[in-house]
Amino acid sequence: MNAARKIRKYLTRQGENDSLRVLLELAHALDGKQHFALERLYELDSEYFELGLELMRDWRLDRHRLARGKLVSLLSPTASEADERDAGA
């Protein structure tokens, strides 16, 4: 399973938290070719830190093969998933 799918799975299971927010910001920065302060990754628990590294590896390997925005679309919940998450809260 690639990093984007793992992050999305975390989002659907546990909702957004500070660590996932950092990873989402990293994904958006990669997608938009924007700056991201890497020291923010060092502040994460090792599980999320490794997931951030995996996200960057996947992005580097896939950037020439994937259409622009695919990673972010994988991470963005669909309307029905958002409704399900809101209903469970």
Secondary structure, 3 states (H helix, E strand, C coil): CCHHHHHHHHHHHHCCCHHHHHHHHHHHHHHHCCCCCCHHHHCCCHHHHHHHHHHHHHHHHHCCCCCCCHHHHHHCCCHHHHHHHHHHC
